[in-house]
């Protein structure tokens, strides 16, 4: 029911984070890094800090220890952590999906007083385009991009170029569905759906040959209504596997430039033959 998942998540976090004081939420991208700031690092009387990760609601394992003045011990092998003493922060390098979870920071003050704090880490992975679904009737033509995962940008291309401004073309479902109301010869070619987020990008392709042409008068552009459209399962499609991005820096480029960095096209695209139509 609506809100059920959110309530379950809150209950789980209360069961874990309630053991500590305060808490943080930290996010990172796949193969990047995350910074787990020490909750009580500003206090001058910190003598030791320990980090653990919860396996489940009752079990956790020790990962890393810092002791003043500058003694560090990494428990994991290989070690994916290092300590920034200037900011009193634990750095998690080369993030993977397994690094997601809840971490406990145990701070010891003056060798006697202990404070606990929990940090929730989430790892963003590149989205994956599973394929492009095509409506059985290609007059008009309706394409739907099937995506797994979170994406920030989604765009359509035809023969490697952005779709032109055309009143015959409309979109729905956050651009996932594209409709051409009245086909002509210029609509022949390879259509590509590209998706991306901060972690990387993915794309899929489908070859389209118009089965009919029409000379309908152009009407005001409307949003595509695809609620009654049945789709074939990813016919004649190929896709490029998700591509992880390089480490994101503070000097990142604007969104459009960023997208251009990660978009790739399928190999040997020029050697592909249009599919046989029935």
C-alpha positions as CSV (number, residue, x, y, z in Angstrom):
1,X,0.0,0.0,0.0
2,X,1.2,3.6,-0.5
3,X,3.8,4.6,2.0
4,X,4.3,1.1,3.3
5,X,7.9,0.8,2.1
6,X,8.7,4.1,3.6
7,X,7.4,3.1,7.0
8,X,9.3,-0.2,6.9
9,X,12.5,1.7,6.1
10,X,11.9,4.2,9.0
11,X,11.4,1.3,11.4
12,X,14.6,-0.4,10.3
13,X,16.6,2.8,10.6
14,X,15.2,3.4,14.1
15,X,16.2,-0.1,15.1
16,X,19.8,0.5,14.0
17,X,20.4,4.3,14.2
18,X,18.5,4.6,17.5
19,X,21.5,3.0,19.2
20,X,23.7,6.0,18.4
21,X,23.4,9.7,18.6
22,X,22.6,11.7,15.5
23,X,23.4,10.1,12.1
24,X,24.4,10.8,8.6
25,X,23.3,9.9,5.1
26,X,26.1,9.6,2.5
27,X,25.9,8.8,-1.2
28,X,28.5,7.8,-3.7
29,X,28.7,6.5,-7.3
30,X,29.8,3.1,-8.4
31,X,33.7,2.8,-8.5
32,X,33.9,6.3,-6.9
33,X,34.5,7.1,-3.3
34,X,32.5,8.1,-0.2
35,X,33.5,10.2,2.8
36,X,32.2,9.1,6.2
37,X,32.7,12.1,8.4
38,X,33.4,11.4,12.1
39,X,30.3,12.6,14.0
40,X,32.4,13.7,17.1
41,X,35.6,14.4,15.3
42,X,35.5,18.1,16.3
43,X,36.0,17.2,19.9
44,X,39.6,17.7,21.1
45,X,39.5,14.8,23.6
46,X,38.9,12.1,21.0
47,X,41.4,9.3,21.6
48,X,40.1,6.5,19.4
49,X,37.6,5.9,16.6
50,X,36.3,2.6,15.4
51,X,34.1,1.9,12.3
52,X,31.9,-1.2,11.9
53,X,29.3,-2.2,9.3
54,X,26.1,-3.9,10.0
55,X,25.6,-7.3,8.5
56,X,22.0,-7.4,9.7
57,X,20.0,-5.8,12.6
58,X,22.0,-7.6,15.2
59,X,25.4,-8.4,13.7
60,X,28.2,-6.1,12.7
61,X,31.9,-6.5,11.9
62,X,34.9,-4.2,12.6
63,X,36.4,-2.5,9.6
64,X,38.9,0.2,10.7
65,X,40.5,1.7,13.8
66,X,42.1,5.1,14.3
67,X,44.0,6.0,17.5
68,X,45.7,9.3,18.3
69,X,48.2,10.6,17.6
70,X,48.2,8.9,14.2
71,X,47.8,5.1,14.4
72,X,45.5,3.4,11.9
73,X,44.6,-0.3,11.6
74,X,42.6,-1.7,8.6
75,X,40.9,-4.9,9.4
76,X,39.6,-5.8,5.9
77,X,41.8,-7.5,3.3
78,X,42.2,-6.0,0.8
79,X,41.7,-2.7,2.5
80,X,39.4,-0.3,0.7
81,X,39.6,2.4,3.5
82,X,41.9,5.1,4.4
83,X,41.8,7.8,7.0
84,X,41.9,11.6,6.5
85,X,43.2,12.9,9.9
86,X,42.8,16.5,8.9
87,X,39.0,16.1,8.6
88,X,38.7,13.1,10.9
89,X,37.0,11.2,8.1
90,X,37.0,7.6,6.8
91,X,37.3,7.3,3.0
92,X,35.7,4.3,1.3
93,X,37.5,3.9,-2.1
94,X,36.4,2.1,-5.3
95,X,32.7,1.8,-4.2
96,X,30.8,-1.4,-5.1
97,X,27.2,-2.3,-4.5
98,X,28.3,-4.4,-1.5
99,X,29.5,-1.2,0.3
100,X,25.9,0.0,0.7
101,X,24.5,-0.3,4.2
102,X,24.7,1.2,7.7
103,X,28.0,1.9,9.4
104,X,28.5,2.5,13.1
105,X,31.2,4.9,14.3
106,X,32.3,4.4,17.9
107,X,34.2,7.4,19.3
108,X,36.1,7.1,22.6
109,X,36.7,10.3,24.5
110,X,39.5,10.6,27.1
111,X,39.8,6.8,27.0
112,X,36.6,6.3,29.0
113,X,33.5,8.1,27.6
114,X,32.0,6.4,24.5
115,X,29.7,7.9,21.8
116,X,28.0,6.1,18.9
117,X,26.9,7.4,15.6
118,X,25.4,5.6,12.6
119,X,26.0,6.5,8.9
120,X,23.9,5.2,6.0
121,X,25.8,4.8,2.8
122,X,24.0,4.4,-0.6
123,X,25.8,3.6,-3.9
124,X,24.4,4.8,-7.2
125,X,24.9,2.5,-10.2
126,X,24.6,3.3,-13.9
127,X,21.1,2.7,-15.3
128,X,20.6,-0.1,-17.8
129,X,18.6,0.0,-21.0
130,X,17.0,-3.5,-21.3
131,X,15.7,-2.8,-24.8
132,X,13.3,-0.9,-26.9
133,X,9.7,-2.1,-27.2
134,X,8.0,-1.5,-30.6
135,X,4.2,-1.3,-31.1
136,X,2.9,-4.1,-33.4
137,X,1.4,-1.5,-35.7
138,X,4.0,0.9,-37.0
139,X,1.4,3.3,-38.4
140,X,1.7,5.4,-36.2
141,X,5.0,4.3,-34.7
142,X,5.4,4.0,-30.9
143,X,8.7,3.1,-29.2
144,X,9.2,2.5,-25.4
145,X,12.6,2.5,-23.7
146,X,12.7,-0.2,-21.0
147,X,15.1,1.0,-18.3
148,X,16.3,-0.6,-15.1
149,X,17.7,1.7,-12.3
150,X,17.6,5.4,-11.7
151,X,18.4,7.8,-14.5
152,X,18.9,11.6,-14.6
153,X,18.6,12.0,-18.4
154,X,16.9,10.1,-21.2
155,X,17.0,11.1,-24.9
156,X,16.2,9.6,-28.3
157,X,18.4,9.7,-31.4
158,X,17.7,8.7,-35.0
159,X,20.7,7.6,-37.0
160,X,23.0,8.9,-34.3
161,X,21.5,12.4,-34.3
162,X,19.0,14.1,-31.9
163,X,15.4,14.0,-33.1
164,X,14.4,17.1,-35.0
165,X,11.7,19.5,-33.8
166,X,8.7,18.0,-35.5
167,X,5.0,18.2,-34.6
168,X,4.6,14.5,-35.5
169,X,6.8,13.5,-32.7
170,X,5.6,13.4,-29.0
171,X,6.8,11.9,-25.7
172,X,5.3,10.5,-22.6
173,X,6.4,8.7,-19.4
174,X,9.4,11.0,-18.7
175,X,10.5,10.6,-22.3
176,X,10.5,6.8,-22.1
177,X,7.8,6.5,-24.8
178,X,8.2,8.2,-28.2
179,X,5.5,8.4,-30.8
180,X,5.6,9.4,-34.5
181,X,2.0,10.1,-35.5
182,X,2.4,10.1,-39.3
183,X,5.4,8.3,-40.9
184,X,7.3,9.3,-44.0
185,X,10.5,8.2,-45.7
186,X,12.7,10.4,-43.5
187,X,11.6,8.3,-40.5
188,X,13.5,5.3,-41.7
189,X,16.7,4.4,-39.7
190,X,18.2,3.3,-36.4
191,X,16.5,4.7,-33.3
192,X,18.6,4.9,-30.1
193,X,17.5,5.4,-26.5
194,X,20.2,6.8,-24.2
195,X,20.0,7.1,-20.4
196,X,22.5,8.3,-17.9
197,X,23.1,9.4,-14.3
198,X,26.1,10.5,-12.3
199,X,27.5,6.9,-12.3
200,X,27.4,6.2,-16.0
201,X,25.2,5.6,-19.1
202,X,23.6,2.9,-21.2
203,X,21.8,2.7,-24.6
204,X,19.8,0.4,-26.9
205,X,19.0,0.6,-30.7
206,X,16.3,-0.6,-33.0
207,X,16.0,-0.4,-36.8
208,X,12.8,1.0,-38.2
209,X,11.5,0.8,-41.7
210,X,8.2,2.6,-42.3
211,X,5.4,0.3,-43.4
212,X,3.3,3.1,-44.6
213,X,3.4,6.8,-45.3
214,X,0.7,9.4,-44.9
215,X,0.1,13.0,-45.8
216,X,-2.0,14.0,-42.8
217,X,-2.1,17.8,-42.0
218,X,0.0,18.7,-39.1
219,X,-2.0,19.2,-35.9
220,X,-1.0,21.0,-32.6
221,X,1.6,18.9,-30.8
222,X,0.1,16.8,-28.0
223,X,1.5,14.4,-25.5
224,X,1.5,10.8,-26.7
225,X,-1.3,8.6,-25.3
226,X,0.2,5.1,-25.0
227,X,-2.2,3.7,-22.4
228,X,-3.8,1.4,-24.9
229,X,-0.7,0.4,-26.9
230,X,0.5,-3.2,-26.8
231,X,4.2,-3.6,-27.4
232,X,6.3,-6.3,-28.9
233,X,9.2,-7.5,-26.7
234,X,12.4,-5.6,-27.7
235,X,12.3,-6.7,-31.3
236,X,15.3,-6.1,-33.5
237,X,17.2,-4.4,-30.7
238,X,20.7,-4.4,-29.4
239,X,22.1,-2.6,-26.5
240,X,25.3,-1.3,-25.0
241,X,26.0,-2.5,-21.4
242,X,26.0,0.2,-18.7
243,X,29.2,2.1,-18.7
244,X,30.5,3.4,-15.3
245,X,31.8,7.0,-15.2
246,X,35.2,8.2,-14.1
247,X,35.4,9.7,-10.6
248,X,33.2,12.8,-10.5
249,X,35.1,16.0,-9.4
250,X,33.9,19.4,-8.2
251,X,34.8,20.8,-11.7
252,X,32.1,18.7,-13.4
253,X,30.7,19.9,-16.7
254,X,27.1,21.0,-17.4
255,X,24.6,18.2,-17.8
256,X,24.6,18.3,-21.6
257,X,28.4,18.1,-21.8
258,X,28.4,15.3,-19.2
259,X,26.0,13.3,-21.2
260,X,28.2,13.5,-24.3
261,X,31.1,12.1,-22.3
262,X,29.4,8.8,-21.6
263,X,27.4,8.1,-24.7
264,X,28.7,5.3,-26.8
265,X,27.4,3.6,-29.9
266,X,27.2,-0.1,-30.6
267,X,30.2,-1.5,-32.4
268,X,30.0,-2.0,-36.2
269,X,26.7,-0.1,-36.4
270,X,27.3,0.5,-40.1
271,X,27.4,-3.3,-40.8
272,X,23.9,-3.9,-39.4
273,X,21.2,-4.8,-41.9
274,X,17.6,-3.6,-41.4
275,X,15.3,-6.3,-40.0
276,X,13.0,-8.2,-42.3
277,X,9.4,-7.0,-41.8
278,X,6.3,-9.1,-42.2
